[in-house]
Amino acid sequence: MYENKISVIGTGYVGLVSGVCLADFGNTVINVDIDEEKINKLNNGEVPIYEPGLSEYLQRNFESGRISFTTDVKEAIENSGVVFIAVGTPPKDDGSADLQYVLSVARDIGKYMNGYKVIVDKSTVPIGTGRKVAAVIQEELDKRGVDYKFDVVSNPEFLREGKAVYDFTHPDRVVIGTESEKARDILKEVYRALYLNDTPFVFTNLETAEMIKYASNAFLATKISFINEISVLCEKVNADVQVVAKAMGMDGRIGDKFLHAGPGYGGSCFPKDTRAIVRIAAENGVDLKVIKAGIEANENQKLYMVEKIVNKLGDLKGKTLGILGLSFKPETDDMREAPALTIIPELIKRGARIRAFDPEGIKEATWRLKDYEKDIIYCDNEYEVMKGSNALVLLTEWNQFRRLDLKRVKELLADPVFFDLRNVYEVEEVEKVGLEYIGVGTAQKADAEAFKEAAAAREE
């Protein structure tokens, strides 16, 4: 086992999950952040984000002494042989990634380096960032007049929010970008628990590793946009997108993952990374038409959900809509780029009032939707949302929303209309209790009948 300590700079989503899981692999980890309040909470065993399993992992490794938390970046760097950079890379107005925090950490590393170290980019960064990090570190070393050796490695994360602990400890692959055999061997020791377990390791250069991350996220996002566009067409031609997707997924060349029609993708990765790779491409004279179309289709899908509601309910003035789910996906409180942030304001602009509930997302929703607070009531549970609402809209497929008492739903709603924007329910089970069901990618009865009549007329 690699004997030197590891420091992970940044205790955001990626940094905290990485630090805790690396400690669980048997490494000694120092997690660093400039936010003193957050560090104090972590030292008291409090997890500042909602992520299933993370609290238990933190407690176990904190008690064993394998992980500690500090605001002292100098001490952490001086006492670590491997330094992970896991700070945020938020998007700029032009879509490019903001590297100020990554490069700030690089400057600190150069200032406090006291011997050979491996510097690991864990943050999602544009292609070429590894070289920039190395240049900044070298610049600081030159200012100090010292000649410590170091290697920079790109080790992108592939974590799904809500399943991040599992993904880190059971990855599909570990990507390590470096030209240094010494750094490669050290990272193999850091990830020894995975390497011994026959986890696939991909060893490549810095730029290829950085590209793998962006290309992976862009492909998955485009796959979602593709099936969402197909769902719109399915509604027009009396086809069922769920059956279409299932049959497509049986093809080994396509696969069944990320073929679930819904209100569009969100979160901290797909929106940011697709825009960033388009920007990177433009700077290099390449026009990524497919990815750009996927981005546009995703925004259109969110607005199309609003149109589905308006087309069914008509004028929304004076009407109340019950919203189930605010976070961009279940098992997270993250609302970054969530479809709810587009759909709810659009519904309010058209005159609707909102009753909403999310198991974990309400705290974040209150400030992200603060401009609309007078038109939103946040409820304590899913059934309170339904009281007096003119329709129920399922936006995020939390498990507790998958087994609603449909009879009770009908009794509580002022009008028996259920928009299932995640296709959680079967139309028959909803309609047998007297609710009208509107899903995504399936023609409604009236549309289906009209389609059959048109087809019959053509045959005549």
C-alpha positions as CSV (number, residue, x, y, z in Angstrom):
1,M,0.0,0.0,0.0
2,Y,1.2,3.5,-0.8
3,E,2.5,4.9,2.5
4,N,2.4,8.6,1.9
5,K,-0.8,10.5,2.8
6,I,-3.2,11.7,0.2
7,S,-4.7,15.2,0.3
8,V,-8.0,15.9,-1.6
9,I,-8.4,19.7,-2.0
10,G,-12.1,20.5,-2.2
11,T,-15.0,19.0,-0.2
12,G,-17.7,19.6,-2.7
13,Y,-19.6,16.7,-4.3
14,V,-16.6,15.1,-6.1
15,G,-14.0,16.0,-3.5
16,L,-15.9,14.7,-0.5
17,V,-17.0,11.4,-2.1
18,S,-13.4,10.9,-3.5
19,G,-11.8,11.6,-0.1
20,V,-14.1,9.3,1.9
21,C,-13.9,6.4,-0.6
22,L,-10.1,6.7,-1.0
23,A,-9.9,6.4,2.8
24,D,-12.1,3.4,2.6
25,F,-9.6,1.8,0.2
26,G,-7.1,2.0,3.1
27,N,-5.3,5.2,2.3
28,T,-4.8,8.0,4.8
29,V,-6.6,11.1,3.4
30,I,-6.6,14.8,4.3
31,N,-9.6,16.6,2.9
32,V,-9.1,20.3,2.5
33,D,-11.5,23.2,2.1
34,I,-11.4,27.0,2.7
35,D,-14.9,26.9,4.1
36,E,-14.3,26.7,7.8
37,E,-18.0,26.1,8.7
38,K,-18.1,23.1,6.3
39,I,-14.9,21.7,7.7
40,N,-16.2,22.0,11.3
41,K,-19.3,20.2,10.3
42,L,-17.3,17.4,8.7
43,N,-15.1,17.1,11.8
44,N,-18.3,16.6,13.8
45,G,-19.4,13.9,11.4
46,E,-22.0,16.0,9.5
47,V,-22.3,15.5,5.8
48,P,-23.1,18.8,4.0
49,I,-24.7,17.0,0.9
50,Y,-27.3,14.4,0.5
51,E,-25.8,11.3,-1.0
52,P,-26.9,7.8,0.1
53,G,-24.3,5.8,2.0
54,L,-21.8,8.7,2.3
55,S,-22.5,9.4,6.0
56,E,-21.8,5.7,6.9
57,Y,-18.6,5.7,4.9
58,L,-17.5,9.0,6.5
59,Q,-18.2,7.8,10.0
60,R,-16.3,4.5,9.5
61,N,-13.2,6.1,8.1
62,F,-13.3,9.1,10.5
63,E,-13.4,6.7,13.5
64,S,-10.5,4.6,12.1
65,G,-8.4,7.7,11.6
66,R,-8.0,7.3,7.9
67,I,-9.6,10.6,7.1
68,S,-9.3,14.1,8.5
69,F,-10.6,17.5,7.5
70,T,-8.7,20.8,7.6
71,T,-8.6,24.4,6.2
72,D,-4.8,24.3,6.3
73,V,-3.9,23.7,2.7
74,K,-0.1,24.3,3.4
75,E,0.0,21.5,6.0
76,A,-2.0,19.2,3.8
77,I,0.3,19.6,0.8
78,E,3.5,19.4,2.8
79,N,2.3,16.1,4.4
80,S,1.0,14.5,1.2
81,G,2.7,12.5,-1.6
82,V,-0.4,12.6,-3.8
83,V,-2.6,15.7,-4.1
84,F,-6.0,15.5,-5.7
85,I,-7.5,18.7,-7.1
86,A,-11.3,18.3,-6.7
87,V,-12.6,21.9,-6.8
88,G,-15.4,23.3,-8.9
89,T,-15.2,24.3,-12.5
90,P,-18.4,26.3,-13.0
91,P,-19.5,27.4,-16.4
92,K,-18.7,30.9,-17.6
93,D,-21.3,32.9,-19.6
94,D,-19.9,31.6,-22.9
95,G,-20.2,28.0,-21.7
96,S,-16.5,27.4,-21.1
97,A,-15.3,26.0,-17.8
98,D,-14.0,28.4,-15.2
99,L,-10.5,27.2,-14.2
100,Q,-9.8,29.9,-11.6
101,Y,-10.2,27.5,-8.6
102,V,-8.2,24.7,-10.2
103,L,-5.3,27.1,-11.1
104,S,-5.5,28.6,-7.6
105,V,-4.9,25.2,-6.1
106,A,-2.0,24.7,-8.5
107,R,-0.4,27.9,-7.3
108,D,-0.8,26.7,-3.7
109,I,0.8,23.4,-4.6
110,G,3.8,25.2,-6.1
111,K,4.1,27.5,-3.1
112,Y,4.1,24.7,-0.5
113,M,5.7,21.8,-2.4
114,N,8.5,20.2,-0.4
115,G,9.4,17.2,-2.4
116,Y,8.3,15.0,-5.2
117,K,4.5,14.8,-5.5
118,V,1.9,13.5,-7.9
119,I,-0.8,16.1,-8.7
120,V,-4.1,14.5,-9.8
121,D,-6.8,16.5,-11.6
122,K,-10.1,15.0,-10.4
123,S,-12.2,18.0,-11.4
124,T,-13.8,17.9,-14.8
125,V,-11.5,20.2,-16.8
126,P,-11.0,21.2,-20.5
127,I,-8.5,19.3,-22.6
128,G,-5.1,20.9,-22.0
129,T,-5.7,21.8,-18.3
130,G,-3.2,19.2,-17.1
131,R,-0.4,21.1,-18.9
132,K,-1.6,24.4,-17.6
133,V,-1.6,23.0,-14.0
134,A,2.0,21.8,-14.5
135,A,3.0,25.2,-15.9
136,V,1.5,27.1,-13.0
137,I,3.1,24.8,-10.4
138,Q,6.5,25.2,-12.2
139,E,6.1,28.9,-12.3
140,E,5.7,29.0,-8.5
141,L,8.6,26.7,-7.9
142,D,10.8,29.0,-10.1
143,K,9.7,32.0,-8.0
144,R,10.9,30.1,-4.9
145,G,14.2,29.1,-6.6
146,V,13.6,25.4,-5.9
147,D,13.6,22.4,-8.2
148,Y,11.2,19.8,-6.8
149,K,10.1,17.2,-9.3
150,F,6.4,16.4,-9.8
151,D,4.0,14.7,-12.2
152,V,0.5,15.8,-13.2
153,V,-2.1,13.1,-13.8
154,S,-5.7,13.3,-15.2
155,N,-8.0,11.0,-13.3
156,P,-11.6,12.0,-14.3
157,E,-14.5,11.0,-12.1
158,F,-17.6,9.1,-13.5
159,L,-20.0,9.5,-10.5
160,R,-23.8,9.4,-10.7
161,E,-25.4,11.6,-8.1
162,G,-27.4,9.3,-5.8
163,K,-25.1,6.4,-6.6
164,A,-21.7,8.1,-6.2
165,V,-20.3,5.9,-3.4
166,Y,-21.1,2.8,-5.3
167,D,-19.7,4.2,-8.5
168,F,-16.5,5.2,-6.9
169,T,-16.0,1.8,-5.2
170,H,-17.3,-0.3,-8.1
171,P,-16.3,1.7,-11.3
172,D,-16.7,0.5,-14.8
173,R,-13.2,1.7,-15.4
174,V,-10.4,3.9,-13.9
175,V,-8.9,6.3,-16.3
176,I,-5.3,7.5,-15.6
177,G,-3.7,10.0,-17.9
178,T,0.1,10.5,-17.5
179,E,3.3,10.0,-19.4
180,S,5.2,9.1,-16.1
181,E,5.7,5.5,-15.2
182,K,6.4,6.6,-11.6
183,A,3.1,8.4,-11.3
184,R,1.3,5.5,-12.9
185,D,2.7,3.1,-10.4
186,I,1.8,5.4,-7.5
187,L,-1.8,5.8,-8.7
188,K,-2.1,2.0,-9.1
189,E,-1.2,1.8,-5.4
190,V,-3.7,4.5,-4.5
191,Y,-6.3,2.4,-6.2
192,R,-4.8,-0.9,-5.2
193,A,-8.2,-2.1,-3.8
194,L,-9.7,-1.8,-7.3
195,Y,-6.6,-2.9,-9.2
196,L,-6.4,-6.2,-7.3
197,N,-10.2,-6.7,-8.0
198,D,-9.6,-6.7,-11.8
199,T,-11.3,-3.3,-12.3
200,P,-10.4,-2.2,-15.9
201,F,-7.7,0.5,-15.9
202,V,-7.2,2.7,-18.9
203,F,-3.7,4.2,-19.0
204,T,-3.2,7.0,-21.6
205,N,-1.8,10.6,-21.9
206,L,-3.2,13.7,-20.2
207,E,-5.2,15.0,-23.1
208,T,-6.9,11.7,-23.9
209,A,-7.9,11.2,-20.3
210,E,-9.4,14.7,-20.2
211,M,-11.2,14.0,-23.5
212,I,-12.7,10.7,-22.3
213,K,-14.6,12.5,-19.5
214,Y,-16.1,15.1,-21.9
215,A,-16.8,12.6,-24.7
216,S,-18.6,10.2,-22.2
217,N,-20.9,12.8,-20.8
218,A,-21.6,14.4,-24.1
219,F,-22.6,11.0,-25.6
220,L,-24.9,10.1,-22.7
221,A,-26.6,13.5,-22.8
222,T,-27.1,13.2,-26.5
223,K,-28.6,9.7,-26.0
224,I,-31.2,11.2,-23.6
225,S,-32.0,14.0,-26.1
226,F,-32.3,11.5,-28.9
227,I,-35.0,9.4,-27.1
228,N,-36.8,12.5,-25.9
229,E,-37.1,13.8,-29.5
230,I,-38.3,10.3,-30.5
231,S,-40.9,10.5,-27.7
232,V,-42.4,13.7,-29.3
233,L,-42.7,11.9,-32.6
234,C,-44.2,8.9,-31.0
235,E,-47.0,11.0,-29.6
236,K,-47.8,12.3,-33.1
237,V,-47.9,8.9,-34.8
238,N,-49.5,6.7,-32.2
239,A,-46.3,4.9,-31.2
240,D,-45.2,4.0,-27.6
241,V,-41.7,5.3,-26.8
242,Q,-41.2,2.9,-24.0
243,V,-41.6,-0.1,-26.2
244,V,-39.5,1.6,-28.9
245,A,-36.7,2.2,-26.3
246,K,-36.9,-1.3,-24.9
247,A,-36.6,-2.8,-28.4
248,M,-33.7,-0.5,-29.3
249,G,-32.0,-1.4,-26.0
250,M,-32.0,-5.0,-26.9
251,D,-29.5,-4.2,-29.7
252,G,-26.1,-4.7,-28.2
253,R,-24.7,-1.9,-30.3
254,I,-27.1,0.5,-28.6
255,G,-27.8,-0.7,-25.0
256,D,-30.8,0.1,-22.9
257,K,-29.3,2.7,-20.5
258,F,-30.2,6.4,-20.9
259,L,-33.1,5.6,-23.2
260,H,-35.8,6.8,-20.8
261,A,-37.9,9.6,-22.1
262,G,-38.7,12.4,-19.7
263,P,-38.6,16.2,-19.2
264,G,-34.9,16.5,-20.1
265,Y,-31.6,16.1,-18.4
266,G,-30.1,18.3,-15.7
267,G,-27.6,18.2,-12.9
268,S,-24.0,19.4,-12.4
269,C,-22.4,17.5,-15.3
270,F,-24.3,17.0,-18.5
271,P,-25.5,20.6,-19.1
272,K,-22.1,22.1,-18.1
273,D,-19.9,19.5,-19.9
274,T,-21.8,19.5,-23.2
275,R,-21.6,23.3,-23.4
276,A,-17.9,23.1,-22.5
277,I,-16.9,20.6,-25.1
278,V,-18.8,22.6,-27.8
279,R,-16.8,25.6,-26.7
280,I,-13.5,23.7,-26.7
281,A,-14.3,22.4,-30.2
282,A,-15.1,25.9,-31.5
283,E,-11.8,27.2,-30.1
284,N,-10.1,24.5,-32.2
285,G,-12.1,25.1,-35.3
286,V,-14.4,22.1,-34.9
287,D,-18.2,22.4,-35.1
288,L,-19.8,19.7,-32.9
289,K,-23.2,19.7,-34.6
290,V,-24.6,16.6,-33.0
291,I,-23.8,17.7,-29.4
292,K,-25.1,21.2,-30.2
293,A,-28.4,19.7,-31.4
294,G,-28.6,17.6,-28.3
295,I,-28.3,20.7,-26.1
296,E,-31.0,22.5,-28.1
297,A,-33.3,19.4,-28.0
298,N,-32.9,19.2,-24.2
299,E,-34.0,22.8,-23.7
300,N,-36.9,22.2,-26.1
301,Q,-38.0,19.1,-24.2
302,K,-38.4,21.1,-20.9
303,L,-40.6,23.6,-22.7
304,Y,-42.5,20.9,-24.5
305,M,-43.6,19.5,-21.1
306,V,-45.1,22.9,-20.3
307,E,-47.0,22.8,-23.6
308,K,-48.3,19.3,-22.8
309,I,-49.8,20.7,-19.6
310,V,-51.2,23.8,-21.2
311,N,-52.7,21.8,-24.2
312,K,-54.6,19.6,-21.7
313,L,-55.6,22.1,-19.1
314,G,-56.1,25.2,-21.2
315,D,-55.7,28.6,-19.6
316,L,-53.7,28.2,-16.4
317,K,-54.8,31.4,-14.7
318,G,-56.3,30.6,-11.3
319,K,-55.3,26.9,-11.5
320,T,-53.1,25.1,-9.0
321,L,-50.7,22.4,-10.1
322,G,-49.2,19.8,-7.7
323,I,-45.5,19.1,-8.5
324,L,-43.9,15.9,-7.2
325,G,-40.1,16.2,-7.4
326,L,-37.8,19.2,-7.7
327,S,-34.2,17.7,-7.8
328,F,-32.9,16.9,-11.2
329,K,-33.0,13.1,-10.4
330,P,-33.9,11.0,-7.4
331,E,-31.6,10.3,-4.5
332,T,-30.0,13.8,-4.5
333,D,-30.9,17.2,-3.3
334,D,-29.1,18.8,-6.3
335,M,-31.2,21.1,-8.4
336,R,-28.6,22.5,-10.7
337,E,-30.1,22.7,-14.2
338,A,-33.1,20.6,-13.0
339,P,-36.1,20.6,-15.4
340,A,-38.1,22.0,-12.5
341,L,-36.2,25.2,-12.8
342,T,-37.5,25.8,-16.3
343,I,-40.9,24.1,-16.1
344,I,-42.2,25.7,-12.8
345,P,-41.4,29.3,-13.7
346,E,-43.0,28.8,-17.2
347,L,-46.1,27.4,-15.5
348,I,-46.2,30.4,-13.1
349,K,-45.7,32.9,-16.0
350,R,-48.8,31.4,-17.6
351,G,-50.9,32.0,-14.4
352,A,-50.6,28.8,-12.4
353,R,-50.0,28.5,-8.7
354,I,-47.7,25.6,-7.5
355,R,-47.8,23.2,-4.6
356,A,-44.6,21.2,-4.5
357,F,-42.8,18.5,-2.6
358,D,-39.4,16.8,-2.9
359,P,-37.9,14.5,-0.2
360,E,-34.6,16.3,-0.2
361,G,-34.7,19.3,-2.7
362,I,-37.0,21.8,-1.0
363,K,-34.2,23.6,0.8
364,E,-32.3,24.3,-2.4
365,A,-35.5,25.0,-4.3
366,T,-36.5,27.8,-1.9
367,W,-33.5,29.9,-3.0
368,R,-33.2,28.8,-6.6
369,L,-36.9,29.7,-7.1
370,K,-37.0,32.6,-4.8
371,D,-38.2,35.0,-7.5
372,Y,-41.4,32.9,-7.6
373,E,-41.9,32.3,-3.9
374,K,-45.3,34.0,-3.7
375,D,-46.7,31.5,-6.2
376,I,-45.2,28.3,-4.7
377,I,-46.3,26.5,-1.6
378,Y,-43.8,23.8,-0.4
379,C,-45.6,20.9,1.2
380,D,-44.6,18.4,3.8
381,N,-45.4,15.2,1.8
382,E,-46.7,14.1,-1.6
383,Y,-50.4,13.9,-0.6
384,E,-50.4,17.4,0.7
385,V,-49.3,18.5,-2.7
386,M,-52.5,17.1,-4.2
387,K,-55.0,18.9,-2.0
388,G,-57.2,21.0,-4.3
389,S,-54.7,20.9,-7.2
390,N,-56.2,20.9,-10.7
391,A,-53.6,18.4,-11.9
392,L,-50.7,16.3,-10.5
393,V,-47.3,16.5,-12.3
394,L,-44.6,14.0,-11.5
395,L,-41.3,15.5,-12.4
396,T,-38.7,13.4,-10.5
397,E,-39.1,9.7,-10.0
398,W,-38.3,9.3,-6.3
399,N,-39.1,5.8,-5.1
400,Q,-41.9,7.0,-2.8
401,F,-43.6,8.5,-5.8
402,R,-43.6,5.1,-7.6
403,R,-46.3,3.6,-5.3
404,L,-48.8,6.3,-4.8
405,D,-52.3,5.4,-3.5
406,L,-54.0,6.3,-6.7
407,K,-57.5,6.2,-5.2
408,R,-56.4,8.7,-2.6
409,V,-54.7,10.8,-5.4
410,K,-58.1,11.1,-7.2
411,E,-59.9,12.0,-4.0
412,L,-57.5,14.8,-3.2
413,L,-57.2,16.4,-6.6
414,A,-59.8,19.0,-7.7
415,D,-59.6,17.6,-11.2
416,P,-58.5,14.0,-11.9
417,V,-55.5,14.7,-14.2
418,F,-52.1,13.0,-13.8
419,F,-49.1,14.1,-15.8
420,D,-46.5,11.4,-15.4
421,L,-43.5,13.0,-17.0
422,R,-41.2,10.1,-16.0
423,N,-43.4,7.3,-17.3
424,V,-43.4,5.6,-13.9
425,Y,-47.0,4.3,-14.1
426,E,-48.9,2.1,-16.5
427,V,-51.8,4.0,-18.1
428,E,-54.3,1.2,-17.3
429,E,-53.6,1.2,-13.5
430,V,-54.1,5.0,-13.4
431,E,-57.2,5.1,-15.5
432,K,-59.0,2.3,-13.7
433,V,-59.3,4.6,-10.6
434,G,-60.8,7.4,-12.7
435,L,-57.6,9.5,-13.2
436,E,-56.8,10.7,-16.7
437,Y,-53.2,9.8,-17.5
438,I,-50.8,11.8,-19.6
439,G,-47.3,10.3,-20.0
440,V,-44.3,11.1,-22.3
441,G,-44.0,9.5,-25.7
442,T,-47.4,7.8,-25.9
443,A,-50.4,9.1,-27.9
444,Q,-53.4,9.8,-25.8
445,K,-56.7,8.1,-26.6
446,A,-58.2,11.0,-28.6
447,D,-55.0,11.3,-30.6
448,A,-54.8,7.6,-31.2
449,E,-58.4,7.4,-32.5
450,A,-57.7,10.4,-34.8
451,F,-54.6,8.6,-36.1
452,K,-56.6,5.4,-36.8
453,E,-59.3,7.4,-38.6
454,A,-56.7,9.2,-40.7
455,A,-55.0,5.9,-41.6
456,A,-58.3,4.3,-42.5
457,A,-59.2,7.3,-44.7
458,R,-55.9,6.9,-46.5
459,E,-56.5,3.2,-47.2
460,E,-59.9,4.1,-48.7
